[in-house]
C-alpha cells in the first residue's frame, strides 16, 4: 500500500465514493430513498476530502417504510418528504 501512496498517478486522482440506500418492498424492485457521495484524494498518506453531496428521495406512496427499513437506513415514516 505504501508504494501506491507514493505513486503520482494515484495521489493526483480524485476518488468518489458513493453510498446508495433503498427500501426493499416484498415482491418489488428496490426503491431508492437516499444517495450520498464524497470526493477526495490521498495526500501525504492521508485522505483529504474535497467535496460532499447528500440527497433524500421520496419513495412511492404505496411503499411502506417498515421497522426493518428503519433499522437498516434510519429512515422513519415521518421522513417521507
C-alpha positions in Angstrom: 0.0 0.0 0.0 2.9 2.4 0.8 4.1 2.1 -2.8 0.7 3.2 -4.1 0.6 6.2 -1.8 3.9 7.4 -3.4 2.7 6.9 -7.0 2.0 10.4 -8.5 -0.8 9.0 -10.7 -2.5 7.7 -7.6 -2.1 10.9 -5.5 -3.3 13.1 -8.4 -6.5 11.0 -8.8 -9.7 12.2 -7.2 -11.8 9.3 -5.9 -15.6 9.4 -5.5 -17.2 7.1 -3.0 -21.0 6.7 -3.5 -23.5 5.4 -0.9 -26.9 4.4 -2.1 -29.8 3.5 0.2 -33.1 1.8 -0.8 -36.3 0.4 0.6 -36.9 -3.3 -0.3 -40.6 -3.8 -0.6 -41.7 -7.5 -0.8 -42.2 -8.6 -4.4 -40.9 -5.4 -6.0 -37.6 -4.0 -7.0 -35.7 -1.8 -4.6 -36.9 1.8 -4.3 -34.2 4.4 -3.9 -34.5 6.7 -0.9 -31.1 8.3 -0.5 -27.8 8.9 -2.3 -24.6 10.4 -0.9 -21.1 10.9 -2.4 -17.8 12.1 -1.1 -14.8 13.1 -3.2 -11.2 13.3 -2.2 -7.6 12.4 -2.7 -4.8 10.9 -0.8 -2.1 13.5 0.2 0.9 12.5 2.3 -0.8 9.2 3.1 -3.9 10.9 4.4 -7.4 11.2 2.9 -8.3 14.8 2.0 -12.0 15.4 1.4 -12.7 17.9 -1.5 -16.5 17.6 -1.9 -19.6 16.1 -0.4 -23.2 15.5 -1.6 -26.3 14.1 0.1 -29.9 13.9 -1.0 -33.0 12.1 0.2 -35.5 10.8 -2.4 -39.2 10.3 -1.8 -40.3 6.7 -2.2 -43.6 5.9 -3.9 -46.6 6.4 -1.6 -47.5 2.7 -1.8 -44.2 1.6 -0.4 -44.2 1.3 3.3 -41.2 2.2 5.5 -41.0 -0.9 7.7 -39.3 -1.4 11.0 -36.6 -3.3 9.2 -36.1 -0.4 6.8 -35.8 2.0 9.8 -33.2 -0.3 11.4 -31.1 -0.5 8.3 -31.4 3.1 6.9 -32.5 5.2 9.9 -35.4 6.4 7.8 -38.8 6.6 9.6 -42.3 7.0 8.0 -42.5 10.7 9.0 -39.4 11.3 6.8 -41.4 10.7 3.5 -40.6 14.3 2.4 
